[in-house]
Amino acid sequence: MADQQPFALTRPFHVGSAHLVVSDLATVSDYYQKVIGLSVIEKSPSGEVLGAGGKPLLTLTTGNSVSRAPRNAAGLFHTAFLVPNRRELAHWLANAAHANVPLEGASDHLVSEAIYLSDPEGNGIEIYRDRTPLEWTYHQDGTVAMATDRLNLQELYNSAPKESWGGMADGTAVGHIHLQVGDIPQADAFYRDVLGLKIMARYPGASFFATGAYHHHIAANIWNSRGAPKRATNMTGLSDYTIQFNDKEALDKALSALQVQEIDTTKTAEGWSLKDPWGIGLTLVA
């Protein structure tokens, strides 16, 4: 169980939840429940809200005119579910192994340990646990050392608790969201210069953004999507996600920058809604 809030969520702002548009709601929802371990919080004919410990993390919706997004479209690279500790990551892995769930990768990123897979409609998923910030290496400019080393899955599996797995533990969160975009300088201009995130790391063709010295709350890459235009309406995949602000000053600064850049924002019951340069929706929530 989580004893305290993860570092990722205590920063000036962090990702709250993600919203995917899917073709087959029943199949995709079943996957997130049985394989990922989320539970249904709300249900309607056109969608479901899933989460862990009663906390909404993922909304799935569908419609009559939904069209399948091509692999090179702007949108989601993966939704990253942050589990409270290594024990929970091992427990999730053991359950996945016993159910013969196909995995797509497993990496030690120095700051975290991560396992990768995709849902039935190709939406990327990361299940990960963070090492403590005391174990991270920061460079002089405030960026953080990250790598993509091999994760020893057998060793992780061997450390799993022997009791049956009951789904995602309380305290599980969306630790970060990783996007496919059309252009990295344009992503930097939006996520760093407008929203106020700091670039914490760079890989070839990717930037990793965060607030409050986290390794990344949002990442953007062009690995499949270089030059991608704006997303079409009713496309499957990532419709939008929320950014939760813990710091009013950070929110005010972001709203002012959006106004200066003349980026349309709409005040909703939830917060302030807008779209990034590729038509991916985001809602800034106080």
ChimeraX attribute file (.defattr): number of C-alpha atoms within 10 A of each C-alpha:
attribute: neighborCount
match mode: 1-to-1
recipient: residues
	/A:1	12
	/A:2	13
	/A:3	9
	/A:4	8
	/A:5	12
	/A:6	20
	/A:7	15
	/A:8	25
	/A:9	21
	/A:10	15
	/A:11	18
	/A:12	19
	/A:13	24
	/A:14	27
	/A:15	25
	/A:16	23
	/A:17	26
	/A:18	25
	/A:19	21
	/A:20	21
	/A:21	23
	/A:22	28
	/A:23	20
	/A:24	15
	/A:25	18
	/A:26	13
	/A:27	13
	/A:28	16
	/A:29	26
	/A:30	17
	/A:31	16
	/A:32	20
	/A:33	16
	/A:34	15
	/A:35	18
	/A:36	22
	/A:37	19
	/A:38	27
	/A:39	24
	/A:40	18
	/A:41	17
	/A:42	12
	/A:43	12
	/A:44	8
	/A:45	9
	/A:46	11
	/A:47	19
	/A:48	20
	/A:49	22
	/A:50	23
	/A:51	24
	/A:52	20
	/A:53	15
	/A:54	13
	/A:55	18
	/A:56	20
	/A:57	24
	/A:58	26
	/A:59	23
	/A:60	25
	/A:61	22
	/A:62	19
	/A:63	16
	/A:64	8
	/A:65	10
	/A:66	16
	/A:67	16
	/A:68	14
	/A:69	20
	/A:70	11
	/A:71	14
	/A:72	17
	/A:73	22
	/A:74	31
	/A:75	30
	/A:76	26
	/A:77	27
	/A:78	22
	/A:79	28
	/A:80	24
	/A:81	22
	/A:82	24
	/A:83	25
	/A:84	23
	/A:85	20
	/A:86	18
	/A:87	17
	/A:88	23
	/A:89	24
	/A:90	22
	/A:91	24
	/A:92	26
	/A:93	25
	/A:94	23
	/A:95	21
	/A:96	17
	/A:97	13
	/A:98	8
	/A:99	11
	/A:100	9
	/A:101	12
	/A:102	11
	/A:103	14
	/A:104	12
	/A:105	13
	/A:106	20
	/A:107	18
	/A:108	17
	/A:109	17
	/A:110	17
	/A:111	21
	/A:112	20
	/A:113	23
	/A:114	22
	/A:115	21
	/A:116	18
	/A:117	19
	/A:118	17
	/A:119	16
	/A:120	15
	/A:121	15
	/A:122	15
	/A:123	20
	/A:124	19
	/A:125	23
	/A:126	26
	/A:127	23
	/A:128	28
	/A:129	25
	/A:130	23
	/A:131	16
	/A:132	12
	/A:133	16
	/A:134	8
	/A:135	11
	/A:136	17
	/A:137	14
	/A:138	16
	/A:139	10
	/A:140	7
	/A:141	7
	/A:142	13
	/A:143	20
	/A:144	22
	/A:145	16
	/A:146	19
	/A:147	14
	/A:148	12
	/A:149	12
	/A:150	13
	/A:151	16
	/A:152	12
	/A:153	16
	/A:154	11
	/A:155	10
	/A:156	17
	/A:157	18
	/A:158	13
	/A:159	15
	/A:160	19
	/A:161	14
	/A:162	9
	/A:163	7
	/A:164	9
	/A:165	17
	/A:166	12
	/A:167	19
	/A:168	25
	/A:169	20
	/A:170	16
	/A:171	19
	/A:172	26
	/A:173	27
	/A:174	25
	/A:175	27
	/A:176	27
	/A:177	24
	/A:178	24
	/A:179	23
	/A:180	28
	/A:181	33
	/A:182	25
	/A:183	21
	/A:184	19
	/A:185	11
	/A:186	15
	/A:187	24
	/A:188	21
	/A:189	13
	/A:190	18
	/A:191	22
	/A:192	18
	/A:193	15
	/A:194	20
	/A:195	19
	/A:196	19
	/A:197	24
	/A:198	23
	/A:199	22
	/A:200	24
	/A:201	19
	/A:202	17
	/A:203	10
	/A:204	9
	/A:205	14
	/A:206	22
	/A:207	24
	/A:208	24
	/A:209	27
	/A:210	27
	/A:211	22
	/A:212	17
	/A:213	21
	/A:214	22
	/A:215	27
	/A:216	24
	/A:217	27
	/A:218	23
	/A:219	25
	/A:220	26
	/A:221	25
	/A:222	21
	/A:223	14
	/A:224	16
	/A:225	20
	/A:226	17
	/A:227	14
	/A:228	17
	/A:229	16
	/A:230	17
	/A:231	20
	/A:232	14
	/A:233	11
	/A:234	17
	/A:235	20
	/A:236	25
	/A:237	27
	/A:238	25
	/A:239	24
	/A:240	22
	/A:241	23
	/A:242	21
	/A:243	21
	/A:244	20
	/A:245	21
	/A:246	16
	/A:247	13
	/A:248	12
	/A:249	11
	/A:250	18
	/A:251	22
	/A:252	13
	/A:253	14
	/A:254	19
	/A:255	18
	/A:256	14
	/A:257	17
	/A:258	18
	/A:259	13
	/A:260	10
	/A:261	11
	/A:262	9
	/A:263	14
	/A:264	11
	/A:265	17
	/A:266	10
	/A:267	11
	/A:268	11
	/A:269	8
	/A:270	11
	/A:271	16
	/A:272	19
	/A:273	19
	/A:274	18
	/A:275	16
	/A:276	16
	/A:277	19
	/A:278	20
	/A:279	18
	/A:280	22
	/A:281	18
	/A:282	21
	/A:283	23
	/A:284	25
	/A:285	20
	/A:286	16
